[in-house]
Amino acid sequence: MGVIARIKEDIESIYHRDPAANSTLEILFNYPGMHAIWIHRVSHKLWLAKWHFTARCLSTFSRWLTGVEIHPGAIIGRRFFIDHGMGVVIGETAEIGDDCTLYHSVTLGGTTWQAGKRHPTLGNNVVIGAGAKVLGPITMHDGARVGSNSVVVKDVASDHTVVGIPGRVVASPTNQSKEKTERRTEMAKKYGFDAYAVSPDNPDPVANAIGQMLDHMHLMDSKVQELCQAIQQMGGEVCTKKLPELTVDAFDEAERNAASNRKQDIDKFDPSI
């Protein structure tokens, strides 16, 4: 593919993924993420040609110009989109597939000082939310998604969504019922992936775990009460005081209210900034 065709493809991909894009001229002059990718293509060729010092100097200039740091050794596929750009860091041995999207302050970093493969590999159509850190020689398979400010240190399977520190799976299409899968598909069409992880439909995995524990405790409480009633009918005197009931719905409502408050805080900022 020629240079002009590649540039047109990049611009078209931005139109598809950024509703704020108004014109080709605006994209050409005001999208630092795209500028960083174009400069990287030149520095990467220099790196492959063993002009390492020149390649690093060019990547450093790109960092100063765009706020995006991409090591010239990183391998990047087609239609890669860096939204906003500022603070993105991509390490030397990182590999990125086609149609991937990174939001601002994302790091594809390493966890060791040893030479060799030490940065992540992203498949096709991977989305990494704002502020997320993907660390080590792990693989984000096709369609994987990472919520805002998550820290991922393990492989993520295809079409799975992870959030939290450390990253935990909150959406696993292979384990969902048909009804849930259809509902989430409709929600995705309506809202899209929440790269900032503030939607009440994308709750904290810790809250999910606590909710499941409360479900289990509520069930055990019911079973104990049944046993107590059976023993009392046989003449025994046990469980004279009733245990307080656990209300899981109240906890779920509190979590949704907290998610709504977080979203309101985000909405206070002008999205055009």
PAVOSE-561355 format. One record per residue: residue number from 1; residue in one letter; x, y, z of N, C-alpha, C in turn. Coordinates in nm, 3 decimals. Layout:
SITE doba drenlo   neast  nnorth     nup  caeast canorth    caup   ceast  cnorth     cup
SITE  NUM      A       X       Y       Z       X       Y       Z       X       Y       Z
...
***
This chain:
SITE doba drenlo   neast  nnorth     nup  caeast canorth    caup   ceast  cnorth     cup
SITE    1      M   0.084  -0.119   0.000   0.000   0.000   0.000   0.088   0.125   0.000
SITE    2      G   0.056   0.222  -0.088   0.134   0.343  -0.098   0.112   0.436   0.020
SITE    3      V   0.197   0.538   0.028   0.192   0.631   0.140   0.060   0.708   0.141
SITE    4      I   0.017   0.758   0.023  -0.106   0.836   0.016  -0.227   0.751   0.054
SITE    5      A  -0.230   0.628   0.005  -0.341   0.538   0.037  -0.345   0.507   0.187
SITE    6      R  -0.226   0.494   0.247  -0.219   0.466   0.391  -0.269   0.586   0.472
SITE    7      I  -0.234   0.706   0.428  -0.281   0.826   0.497  -0.433   0.838   0.488
SITE    8      K  -0.487   0.813   0.369  -0.633   0.817   0.352  -0.701   0.715   0.442
SITE    9      E  -0.642   0.597   0.454  -0.697   0.493   0.540  -0.697   0.537   0.686
SITE   10      D  -0.590   0.602   0.729  -0.581   0.651   0.866  -0.689   0.756   0.893
SITE   11      I  -0.706   0.848   0.801  -0.806   0.954   0.818  -0.947   0.894   0.822
SITE   12      E  -0.973   0.798   0.736  -1.105   0.734   0.734  -1.133   0.661   0.865
SITE   13      S  -1.031   0.596   0.921  -1.050   0.523   1.047  -1.083   0.619   1.161
SITE   14      I  -1.028   0.740   1.157  -1.059   0.840   1.260  -1.203   0.886   1.247
SITE   15      Y  -1.249   0.907   1.124  -1.390   0.942   1.103  -1.483   0.838   1.164
SITE   16      H  -1.447   0.711   1.152  -1.532   0.603   1.200  -1.534   0.594   1.352
SITE   17      R  -1.425   0.635   1.418  -1.413   0.612   1.562  -1.419   0.738   1.647
SITE   18      D  -1.419   0.855   1.586  -1.424   0.979   1.665  -1.533   1.071   1.611
SITE   19      P  -1.646   1.082   1.682  -1.754   1.169   1.636  -1.718   1.316   1.638
SITE   20      A  -1.606   1.351   1.705  -1.565   1.492   1.711  -1.493   1.536   1.585
SITE   21      A  -1.458   1.442   1.497  -1.386   1.477   1.374  -1.483   1.542   1.276
SITE   22      N  -1.453   1.667   1.237  -1.544   1.744   1.151  -1.498   1.753   1.006
SITE   23      S  -1.367   1.748   0.983  -1.319   1.762   0.847  -1.181   1.700   0.835
SITE   24      T  -1.142   1.671   0.711  -1.011   1.614   0.686  -0.901   1.712   0.725
SITE   25      L  -0.923   1.839   0.698  -0.824   1.941   0.734  -0.802   1.946   0.885
SITE   26      E  -0.911   1.936   0.959  -0.900   1.936   1.105  -0.821   1.815   1.154
SITE   27      I  -0.845   1.699   1.096  -0.773   1.579   1.135  -0.625   1.592   1.104
SITE   28      L  -0.593   1.645   0.987  -0.453   1.656   0.947  -0.373   1.745   1.040
SITE   29      F  -0.435   1.849   1.095  -0.361   1.946   1.175  -0.378   1.931   1.325
SITE   30      N  -0.481   1.859   1.370  -0.513   1.863   1.512  -0.527   1.727   1.580
SITE   31      Y  -0.469   1.625   1.523  -0.474   1.492   1.584  -0.333   1.442   1.611
SITE   32      P  -0.276   1.475   1.728  -0.138   1.438   1.758  -0.115   1.287   1.759
SITE   33      G  -0.219   1.211   1.793  -0.203   1.067   1.791  -0.171   1.016   1.651
SITE   34      M  -0.236   1.074   1.552  -0.209   1.035   1.415  -0.070   1.082   1.371
SITE   35      H  -0.030   1.202   1.412   0.104   1.251   1.380   0.210   1.158   1.437
SITE   36      A   0.187   1.112   1.562   0.283   1.023   1.627   0.297   0.892   1.550
SITE   37      I   0.186   0.841   1.499   0.189   0.715   1.422   0.265   0.735   1.291
SITE   38      W   0.243   0.847   1.224   0.314   0.872   1.099   0.465   0.884   1.122
SITE   39      I   0.503   0.956   1.226   0.646   0.969   1.255   0.705   0.834   1.294
SITE   40      H   0.626   0.755   1.366   0.676   0.622   1.406   0.706   0.534   1.285
SITE   41      R   0.627   0.545   1.182   0.651   0.461   1.064   0.788   0.491   1.004
SITE   42      V   0.826   0.617   1.008   0.958   0.654   0.956   1.067   0.605   1.050
SITE   43      S   1.049   0.629   1.181   1.151   0.587   1.277   1.163   0.435   1.282
SITE   44      H   1.054   0.365   1.260   1.058   0.217   1.260   1.140   0.165   1.143
SITE   45      K   1.125   0.228   1.027   1.206   0.188   0.911   1.355   0.213   0.939
SITE   46      L   1.385   0.325   1.002   1.524   0.354   1.038   1.576   0.251   1.139
SITE   47      W   1.490   0.211   1.231   1.529   0.111   1.331   1.560  -0.024   1.265
SITE   48      L   1.476  -0.063   1.171   1.499  -0.190   1.100   1.625  -0.184   1.015
SITE   49      A   1.660  -0.064   0.970   1.781  -0.046   0.889   1.906  -0.031   0.976
SITE   50      K   1.891  -0.052   1.109   2.002  -0.044   1.205   2.050   0.099   1.231
SITE   51      W   1.973   0.198   1.192   2.005   0.337   1.223   1.940   0.370   1.358
SITE   52      H   1.982   0.301   1.462   1.915   0.308   1.591   1.919   0.447   1.653
SITE   53      F   2.034   0.513   1.648   2.046   0.645   1.710   1.953   0.745   1.642
SITE   54      T   1.953   0.744   1.509   1.866   0.837   1.435   1.720   0.807   1.463
SITE   55      A   1.688   0.678   1.470   1.550   0.638   1.497   1.505   0.686   1.634
SITE   56      R   1.592   0.672   1.735   1.557   0.715   1.870   1.544   0.867   1.878
SITE   57      C   1.630   0.938   1.806   1.620   1.085   1.804   1.488   1.129   1.743
SITE   58      L   1.446   1.061   1.637   1.319   1.096   1.572   1.202   1.065   1.664
SITE   59      S   1.207   0.953   1.735   1.098   0.919   1.827   1.093   1.016   1.944
SITE   60      T   1.209   1.063   1.988   1.213   1.163   2.096   1.153   1.295   2.050
SITE   61      F   1.183   1.334   1.926   1.121   1.454   1.869   0.970   1.438   1.863
SITE   62      S   0.924   1.319   1.824   0.780   1.292   1.818   0.717   1.305   1.957
SITE   63      R   0.788   1.256   2.058   0.738   1.268   2.194   0.724   1.414   2.235
SITE   64      W   0.822   1.495   2.201   0.816   1.637   2.233   0.702   1.706   2.158
SITE   65      L   0.680   1.664   2.034   0.580   1.729   1.949   0.438   1.687   1.983
SITE   66      T   0.417   1.560   2.013   0.282   1.505   2.025   0.243   1.462   2.166
SITE   67      G   0.341   1.442   2.254   0.310   1.389   2.386   0.293   1.239   2.387
SITE   68      V   0.321   1.175   2.274   0.310   1.029   2.262   0.449   0.971   2.245
SITE   69      E   0.483   0.871   2.327   0.614   0.808   2.317   0.600   0.666   2.262
SITE   70      I   0.648   0.646   2.141   0.646   0.514   2.078   0.789   0.475   2.045
SITE   71      H   0.835   0.368   2.103   0.971   0.322   2.073   0.977   0.281   1.926
SITE   72      P   1.083   0.317   1.855   1.091   0.284   1.712   1.092   0.135   1.682
SITE   73      G   1.119   0.052   1.784   1.118  -0.092   1.762   0.980  -0.153   1.767
SITE   74      A   0.879  -0.080   1.816   0.744  -0.133   1.828   0.684  -0.161   1.690
SITE   75      I   0.605  -0.267   1.681   0.539  -0.307   1.556   0.391  -0.269   1.564
SITE   76      I   0.346  -0.188   1.470   0.209  -0.136   1.474   0.138  -0.169   1.342
SITE   77      G   0.015  -0.219   1.352  -0.063  -0.257   1.235  -0.136  -0.139   1.172
SITE   78      R  -0.230  -0.171   1.087  -0.303  -0.069   1.011  -0.420  -0.014   1.091
SITE   79      R  -0.458   0.108   1.055  -0.575   0.177   1.112  -0.568   0.186   1.265
SITE   80      F  -0.449   0.207   1.317  -0.429   0.225   1.460  -0.469   0.367   1.497
SITE   81      F  -0.547   0.383   1.605  -0.598   0.514   1.644  -0.563   0.543   1.790
SITE   82      I  -0.495   0.654   1.813  -0.465   0.701   1.949  -0.550   0.825   1.974
SITE   83      D  -0.652   0.812   2.057  -0.743   0.923   2.083  -0.682   1.017   2.187
SITE   84      H  -0.680   1.145   2.159  -0.620   1.250   2.244  -0.468   1.240   2.244
SITE   85      G  -0.414   1.125   2.271  -0.271   1.103   2.254  -0.186   1.129   2.376
SITE   86      M  -0.208   1.234   2.448  -0.117   1.276   2.554  -0.092   1.165   2.656
SITE   87      G   0.036   1.138   2.681   0.074   1.044   2.785   0.081   0.899   2.744
SITE   88      V   0.054   0.867   2.619   0.061   0.728   2.573   0.207   0.685   2.561
SITE   89      V   0.238   0.565   2.613   0.373   0.510   2.605   0.365   0.368   2.550
SITE   90      I   0.441   0.340   2.445   0.444   0.209   2.382   0.588   0.160   2.379
SITE   91      G   0.615   0.046   2.440   0.750  -0.003   2.456   0.809  -0.067   2.331
SITE   92      E   0.937  -0.099   2.340   1.015  -0.146   2.226   0.962  -0.274   2.163
SITE   93      T   0.926  -0.373   2.244   0.886  -0.503   2.189   0.735  -0.520   2.181
SITE   94      A   0.661  -0.409   2.196   0.516  -0.414   2.183   0.476  -0.444   2.039
SITE   95      E   0.369  -0.521   2.022   0.314  -0.551   1.890   0.165  -0.521   1.891
SITE   96      I   0.121  -0.445   1.794  -0.018  -0.401   1.789  -0.078  -0.441   1.655
SITE   97      G  -0.194  -0.507   1.659  -0.260  -0.553   1.538  -0.337  -0.442   1.467
SITE   98      D  -0.427  -0.481   1.380  -0.505  -0.386   1.301  -0.628  -0.337   1.379
SITE   99      D  -0.669  -0.213   1.350  -0.794  -0.154   1.402  -0.798  -0.144   1.553
SITE  100      C  -0.684  -0.123   1.617  -0.679  -0.107   1.762  -0.696   0.040   1.801
SITE  101      T  -0.746   0.063   1.922  -0.768   0.199   1.972  -0.710   0.212   2.111
SITE  102      L  -0.631   0.316   2.132  -0.577   0.349   2.263  -0.621   0.490   2.301
SITE  103      Y  -0.667   0.507   2.424  -0.703   0.639   2.473  -0.583   0.700   2.547
SITE  104      H  -0.598   0.822   2.593  -0.485   0.894   2.652  -0.434   0.826   2.779
SITE  105      S  -0.305   0.846   2.804  -0.237   0.796   2.924  -0.229   0.645   2.933
SITE  106      V  -0.242   0.577   2.822  -0.227   0.430   2.820  -0.078   0.395   2.813
SITE  107      T  -0.039   0.290   2.886   0.098   0.241   2.882   0.101   0.095   2.841
SITE  108      L   0.178   0.066   2.738   0.209  -0.073   2.701   0.353  -0.094   2.745
SITE  109      G   0.371  -0.135   2.870   0.503  -0.135   2.930   0.555  -0.273   2.964
SITE  110      G   0.677  -0.275   3.015   0.742  -0.399   3.054   0.751  -0.414   3.205
SITE  111      T   0.786  -0.535   3.248   0.798  -0.563   3.391   0.936  -0.618   3.427
SITE  112      T   1.027  -0.617   3.333   1.160  -0.671   3.360   1.265  -0.588   3.287
SITE  113      W   1.388  -0.594   3.336   1.500  -0.527   3.270   1.575  -0.623   3.178
SITE  114      Q   1.533  -0.747   3.171   1.600  -0.845   3.088   1.568  -0.820   2.940
SITE  115      A   1.664  -0.849   2.853   1.642  -0.833   2.709   1.543  -0.937   2.659
SITE  116      G   1.486  -0.912   2.543   1.389  -1.004   2.485   1.249  -0.946   2.487
SITE  117      K   1.152  -1.029   2.458   1.013  -0.987   2.455   0.966  -0.951   2.596
SITE  118      R   0.933  -0.825   2.619   0.895  -0.780   2.752   0.776  -0.684   2.751
SITE  119      H   0.716  -0.664   2.636   0.600  -0.575   2.625   0.481  -0.650   2.566
SITE  120      P   0.362  -0.594   2.580   0.240  -0.667   2.539   0.227  -0.684   2.388
SITE  121      T   0.144  -0.781   2.353   0.102  -0.804   2.214  -0.048  -0.785   2.207
SITE  122      L  -0.093  -0.697   2.119  -0.236  -0.671   2.101  -0.281  -0.733   1.969
SITE  123      G  -0.392  -0.806   1.974  -0.450  -0.860   1.852  -0.525  -0.752   1.776
SITE  124      N  -0.617  -0.792   1.691  -0.696  -0.697   1.613  -0.817  -0.648   1.695
SITE  125      N  -0.859  -0.525   1.669  -0.979  -0.466   1.729  -0.974  -0.459   1.882
SITE  126      V  -0.857  -0.437   1.937  -0.843  -0.423   2.081  -0.864  -0.277   2.120
SITE  127      V  -0.936  -0.254   2.230  -0.961  -0.118   2.280  -0.910  -0.110   2.423
SITE  128      I  -0.826  -0.010   2.450  -0.771   0.009   2.584  -0.812   0.147   2.633
SITE  129      G  -0.885   0.152   2.744  -0.941   0.276   2.795  -0.839   0.368   2.858
SITE  130      A  -0.881   0.490   2.884  -0.793   0.596   2.933  -0.724   0.558   3.063
SITE  131      G  -0.593   0.579   3.067  -0.517   0.558   3.188  -0.481   0.414   3.219
SITE  132      A  -0.521   0.320   3.136  -0.495   0.179   3.163  -0.347   0.145   3.141
SITE  133      K  -0.299   0.046   3.215  -0.162  -0.001   3.202  -0.165  -0.150   3.168
SITE  134      V  -0.107  -0.185   3.056  -0.095  -0.326   3.015   0.053  -0.359   3.020
SITE  135      L   0.090  -0.449   3.111   0.231  -0.466   3.145   0.278  -0.610   3.122
SITE  136      G   0.398  -0.621   3.067   0.462  -0.751   3.052   0.435  -0.813   2.915
SITE  137      P   0.500  -0.927   2.887   0.486  -0.994   2.757   0.357  -1.076   2.748
SITE  138      I   0.245  -1.010   2.773   0.115  -1.078   2.770   0.047  -1.053   2.636
SITE  139      T  -0.063  -1.123   2.612  -0.135  -1.111   2.486  -0.278  -1.068   2.511
SITE  140      M  -0.319  -0.961   2.444  -0.458  -0.918   2.442  -0.515  -0.968   2.310
SITE  141      H  -0.594  -1.072   2.317  -0.642  -1.135   2.195  -0.748  -1.049   2.125
SITE  142      D  -0.785  -1.089   2.004  -0.874  -1.009   1.919  -1.001  -0.969   1.995
SITE  143      G  -1.033  -0.840   1.984  -1.157  -0.790   2.041  -1.154  -0.766   2.191
SITE  144      A  -1.040  -0.784   2.256  -1.031  -0.761   2.400  -1.049  -0.612   2.432
SITE  145      R  -1.101  -0.584   2.552  -1.124  -0.446   2.594  -1.079  -0.428   2.738
SITE  146      V  -1.021  -0.311   2.763  -0.971  -0.279   2.897  -1.033  -0.148   2.942
SITE  147      G  -1.093  -0.148   3.060  -1.157  -0.028   3.113  -1.056   0.073   3.166
SITE  148      S  -1.104   0.192   3.191  -1.020   0.303   3.235  -0.944   0.271   3.363
SITE  149      N  -0.814   0.309   3.365  -0.728   0.300   3.483  -0.705   0.158   3.533
SITE  150      S  -0.735   0.060   3.451  -0.708  -0.079   3.489  -0.560  -0.110   3.475
SITE  151      V  -0.515  -0.213   3.545  -0.378  -0.263   3.534  -0.386  -0.410   3.496
SITE  152      V  -0.342  -0.442   3.375  -0.355  -0.579   3.323  -0.217  -0.643   3.318
SITE  153      V  -0.203  -0.758   3.382  -0.074  -0.828   3.386  -0.088  -0.974   3.342
SITE  154      K  -0.208  -1.012   3.294  -0.231  -1.148   3.245  -0.299  -1.142   3.108
SITE  155      D  -0.287  -1.250   3.033  -0.351  -1.257   2.902  -0.501  -1.235   2.913
SITE  156      V  -0.558  -1.174   2.809  -0.703  -1.153   2.802  -0.754  -1.223   2.677
SITE  157      A  -0.851  -1.309   2.693  -0.904  -1.387   2.581  -0.984  -1.300   2.485
SITE  158      S  -1.013  -1.354   2.369  -1.085  -1.279   2.265  -1.222  -1.233   2.315
SITE  159      D  -1.254  -1.107   2.284  -1.385  -1.048   2.311  -1.420  -1.042   2.460
SITE  160      H  -1.320  -1.050   2.547  -1.343  -1.035   2.690  -1.315  -0.890   2.731
SITE  161      T  -1.381  -0.844   2.836  -1.360  -0.710   2.890  -1.307  -0.721   3.032
SITE  162      V  -1.199  -0.647   3.061  -1.141  -0.649   3.195  -1.138  -0.507   3.252
SITE  163      V  -1.161  -0.495   3.382  -1.149  -0.368   3.452  -1.089  -0.396   3.589
SITE  164      G  -1.037  -0.292   3.653  -0.989  -0.304   3.790  -0.839  -0.319   3.802
SITE  165      I  -0.792  -0.325   3.928  -0.650  -0.342   3.960  -0.637  -0.457   4.058
SITE  166      P  -0.580  -0.570   4.018  -0.542  -0.603   3.881  -0.666  -0.629   3.795
SITE  167      G  -0.648  -0.627   3.664  -0.761  -0.644   3.573  -0.833  -0.776   3.594
SITE  168      R  -0.965  -0.767   3.603  -1.048  -0.887   3.618  -1.154  -0.888   3.507
SITE  169      V  -1.188  -1.005   3.462  -1.286  -1.019   3.354  -1.425  -0.986   3.408
SITE  170      V  -1.493  -0.893   3.340  -1.631  -0.858   3.378  -1.730  -0.891   3.267
SITE  171      A  -1.681  -0.926   3.150  -1.768  -0.965   3.039  -1.702  -1.079   2.965
SITE  172      S  -1.765  -1.196   2.971  -1.711  -1.315   2.907  -1.817  -1.376   2.818
SITE  173      P  -1.818  -1.345   2.688  -1.928  -1.387   2.601  -1.944  -1.538   2.590
SITE  174      T  -1.838  -1.613   2.611  -1.847  -1.758   2.599  -1.925  -1.820   2.714
SITE  175      N  -1.940  -1.747   2.825  -2.008  -1.801   2.943  -2.143  -1.736   2.968
SITE  176      Q  -2.187  -1.655   2.877  -2.314  -1.584   2.898  -2.428  -1.659   2.831
SITE  177      S  -2.544  -1.647   2.889  -2.663  -1.705   2.829  -2.701  -1.626   2.704
SITE  178      K  -2.789  -1.683   2.622  -2.829  -1.618   2.499  -2.899  -1.486   2.528
SITE  179      E  -2.981  -1.484   2.632  -3.055  -1.362   2.664  -2.960  -1.249   2.704
SITE  180      K  -2.862  -1.279   2.791  -2.767  -1.178   2.834  -2.680  -1.130   2.719
SITE  181      T  -2.641  -1.223   2.632  -2.557  -1.186   2.519  -2.630  -1.090   2.425
SITE  182      E  -2.759  -1.120   2.399  -2.838  -1.033   2.311  -2.858  -0.896   2.375
SITE  183      R  -2.881  -0.893   2.506  -2.903  -0.765   2.574  -2.777  -0.680   2.571
SITE  184      R  -2.661  -0.742   2.596  -2.535  -0.667   2.594  -2.501  -0.620   2.453
SITE  185      T  -2.539  -0.701   2.354  -2.515  -0.659   2.216  -2.595  -0.534   2.183
SITE  186      E  -2.721  -0.532   2.227  -2.804  -0.414   2.204  -2.750  -0.292   2.278
SITE  187      M  -2.701  -0.315   2.401  -2.643  -0.205   2.477  -2.518  -0.152   2.410
SITE  188      A  -2.438  -0.242   2.353  -2.315  -0.200   2.285  -2.348  -0.116   2.163
SITE  189      K  -2.454  -0.153   2.092  -2.494  -0.076   1.975  -2.541   0.064   2.015
SITE  190      K  -2.606   0.072   2.130  -2.662   0.200   2.174  -2.557   0.291   2.235
SITE  191      Y  -2.469   0.232   2.320  -2.375   0.314   2.395  -2.230   0.297   2.352
SITE  192      G  -2.196   0.182   2.297  -2.057   0.155   2.263  -1.979   0.115   2.387
SITE  193      F  -1.850   0.083   2.369  -1.765   0.047   2.482  -1.734   0.170   2.565
SITE  194      D  -1.748   0.156   2.696  -1.723   0.267   2.786  -1.575   0.271   2.821
SITE  195      A  -1.497   0.347   2.744  -1.352   0.349   2.764  -1.312   0.418   2.893
SITE  196      Y  -1.404   0.491   2.955  -1.371   0.559   3.079  -1.423   0.486   3.202
SITE  197      A  -1.491   0.373   3.180  -1.534   0.284   3.288  -1.615   0.357   3.395
SITE  198      V  -1.711   0.439   3.352  -1.796   0.509   3.449  -1.942   0.469   3.434
SITE  199      S  -1.971   0.378   3.343  -2.109   0.337   3.322  -2.156   0.243   3.432
SITE  200      P  -2.279   0.256   3.479  -2.330   0.163   3.580  -2.342   0.022   3.525
SITE  201      D  -2.341   0.007   3.392  -2.345  -0.126   3.332  -2.208  -0.191   3.330
SITE  202      N  -2.107  -0.120   3.375  -1.971  -0.174   3.380  -1.917  -0.156   3.522
SITE  203      P  -1.973  -0.232   3.623  -1.941  -0.207   3.763  -1.804  -0.257   3.802
SITE  204      D  -1.762  -0.215   3.919  -1.636  -0.258   3.975  -1.639  -0.409   4.000
SITE  205      P  -1.539  -0.485   3.954  -1.538  -0.630   3.976  -1.534  -0.667   4.124
SITE  206      V  -1.474  -0.580   4.208  -1.474  -0.606   4.352  -1.617  -0.601   4.406
SITE  207      A  -1.695  -0.503   4.356  -1.835  -0.494   4.398  -1.911  -0.617   4.354
SITE  208      N  -1.881  -0.667   4.234  -1.946  -0.791   4.188  -1.915  -0.907   4.281
SITE  209      A  -1.787  -0.919   4.321  -1.746  -1.028   4.408  -1.816  -1.020   4.544
SITE  210      I  -1.823  -0.898   4.600  -1.891  -0.881   4.728  -2.039  -0.914   4.715
SITE  211      G  -2.100  -0.873   4.603  -2.240  -0.905   4.581  -2.265  -1.054   4.576
SITE  212      Q  -2.175  -1.130   4.513  -2.190  -1.275   4.509  -2.174  -1.336   4.647
SITE  213      M  -2.083  -1.281   4.728  -2.066  -1.330   4.865  -2.193  -1.305   4.947
SITE  214      L  -2.254  -1.189   4.928  -2.378  -1.158   4.999  -2.490  -1.252   4.956
SITE  215      D  -2.495  -1.285   4.827  -2.594  -1.382   4.780  -2.576  -1.515   4.853
SITE  216      H  -2.450  -1.558   4.861  -2.421  -1.686   4.927  -2.458  -1.681   5.076
SITE  217      M  -2.423  -1.571   5.142  -2.454  -1.559   5.284  -2.605  -1.556   5.307
SITE  218      H  -2.679  -1.488   5.220  -2.824  -1.482   5.231  -2.885  -1.622   5.218
SITE  219      L  -2.833  -1.700   5.125  -2.883  -1.837   5.106  -2.852  -1.924   5.228
SITE  220      M  -2.730  -1.911   5.282  -2.692  -1.988   5.400  -2.778  -1.949   5.520
SITE  221      D  -2.810  -1.822   5.533  -2.896  -1.774   5.641  -3.034  -1.840   5.633
SITE  222      S  -3.087  -1.850   5.511  -3.218  -1.913   5.493  -3.213  -2.060   5.532
SITE  223      K  -3.104  -2.129   5.493  -3.091  -2.271   5.525  -3.082  -2.292   5.677
SITE  224      V  -3.007  -2.206   5.746  -2.994  -2.218   5.892  -3.128  -2.198   5.959
SITE  225      Q  -3.206  -2.103   5.911  -3.338  -2.079   5.969  -3.428  -2.200   5.950
SITE  226      E  -3.420  -2.265   5.835  -3.500  -2.386   5.811  -3.460  -2.497   5.907
SITE  227      L  -3.328  -2.513   5.929  -3.280  -2.615   6.022  -3.327  -2.587   6.164
SITE  228      C  -3.320  -2.458   6.203  -3.366  -2.420   6.337  -3.514  -2.451   6.356
SITE  229      Q  -3.595  -2.421   6.257  -3.738  -2.449   6.267  -3.764  -2.598   6.280
SITE  230      A  -3.689  -2.679   6.206  -3.707  -2.824   6.213  -3.671  -2.877   6.352
SITE  231      I  -3.561  -2.824   6.410  -3.518  -2.868   6.544  -3.620  -2.825   6.649
SITE  232      Q  -3.674  -2.703   6.636  -3.773  -2.655   6.732  -3.901  -2.739   6.727
SITE  233      Q  -3.940  -2.784   6.607  -4.057  -2.870   6.596  -4.036  -3.005   6.664
SITE  234      M  -3.910  -3.045   6.677  -3.877  -3.171   6.743  -3.859  -3.152   6.893
SITE  235      G  -3.880  -3.031   6.944  -3.873  -3.005   7.087  -3.747  -2.935   7.132
SITE  236      G  -3.656  -2.908   7.045  -3.533  -2.839   7.082  -3.554  -2.690   7.095
SITE  237      E  -3.465  -2.627   7.170  -3.471  -2.482   7.187  -3.342  -2.420   7.133
SITE  238      V  -3.345  -2.386   7.008  -3.229  -2.326   6.942  -3.276  -2.207   6.860
SITE  239      C  -3.183  -2.123   6.827  -3.210  -2.009   6.736  -3.328  -1.927   6.786
SITE  240      T  -3.325  -1.892   6.912  -3.436  -1.814   6.967  -3.436  -1.669   6.918
SITE  241      K  -3.318  -1.625   6.875  -3.309  -1.489   6.821  -3.290  -1.496   6.670
SITE  242      K  -3.372  -1.423   6.598  -3.366  -1.425   6.453  -3.246  -1.346   6.403
SITE  243      L  -3.175  -1.402   6.307  -3.059  -1.334   6.251  -3.104  -1.218   6.162
SITE  244      P  -3.028  -1.111   6.160  -3.064  -0.999   6.069  -3.051  -1.041   5.924
SITE  245      E  -3.148  -1.000   5.844  -3.147  -1.036   5.703  -3.050  -0.947   5.626
SITE  246      L  -2.989  -1.005   5.522  -2.898  -0.931   5.435  -2.973  -0.892   5.309
SITE  247      T  -2.969  -0.766   5.273  -3.039  -0.717   5.155  -2.939  -0.689   5.045
SITE  248      V  -2.929  -0.780   4.949  -2.834  -0.764   4.838  -2.877  -0.652   4.745
SITE  249      D  -3.009  -0.635   4.731  -3.058  -0.531   4.639  -3.013  -0.392   4.682
SITE  250      A  -3.006  -0.370   4.814  -2.963  -0.239   4.863  -2.818  -0.213   4.826
SITE  251      F  -2.735  -0.317   4.834  -2.595  -0.302   4.797  -2.582  -0.272   4.648
SITE  252      D  -2.659  -0.343   4.567  -2.654  -0.322   4.422  -2.698  -0.181   4.387
SITE  253      E  -2.801  -0.132   4.455  -2.850   0.004   4.430  -2.744   0.107   4.469
SITE  254      A  -2.674   0.082   4.581  -2.569   0.174   4.624  -2.456   0.180   4.523
SITE  255      E  -2.419   0.066   4.466  -2.312   0.063   4.366  -2.354   0.138   4.240
SITE  256      R  -2.478   0.122   4.198  -2.526   0.193   4.080  -2.531   0.344   4.104
SITE  257      N  -2.570   0.383   4.225  -2.571   0.526   4.257  -2.430   0.583   4.254
SITE  258      A  -2.332   0.506   4.305  -2.193   0.551   4.303  -2.144   0.565   4.160
SITE  259      A  -2.181   0.470   4.073  -2.142   0.477   3.932  -2.204   0.599   3.865
SITE  260      S  -2.330   0.629   3.902  -2.398   0.746   3.845  -2.329   0.875   3.889
SITE  261      N  -2.286   0.881   4.015  -2.217   1.000   4.064  -2.083   1.019   3.994
SITE  262      R  -2.011   0.908   3.969  -1.885   0.918   3.897  -1.907   0.972   3.757
SITE  263      K  -2.013   0.925   3.692  -2.042   0.971   3.557  -2.077   1.119   3.555
SITE  264      Q  -2.151   1.165   3.656  -2.185   1.308   3.664  -2.061   1.393   3.681
SITE  265      D  -1.965   1.344   3.760  -1.841   1.418   3.778  -1.765   1.431   3.646
SITE  266      I  -1.765   1.322   3.566  -1.698   1.327   3.436  -1.770   1.423   3.343
SITE  267      D  -1.904   1.421   3.346  -1.983   1.505   3.255  -1.968   1.653   3.284
SITE  268      K  -1.919   1.689   3.403  -1.900   1.830   3.436  -1.792   1.893   3.352
SITE  269      F  -1.700   1.812   3.302  -1.593   1.864   3.217  -1.643   1.882   3.075
SITE  270      D  -1.590   1.984   3.010  -1.627   2.012   2.872  -1.559   1.908   2.782
SITE  271      P  -1.636   1.820   2.713  -1.574   1.717   2.631  -1.497   1.771   2.512
SITE  272      S  -1.517   1.899   2.479  -1.445   1.957   2.365  -1.302   1.994   2.401
SITE  273      I  -1.269   1.994   2.531  -1.134   2.033   2.572  -1.034   1.924   2.537
***
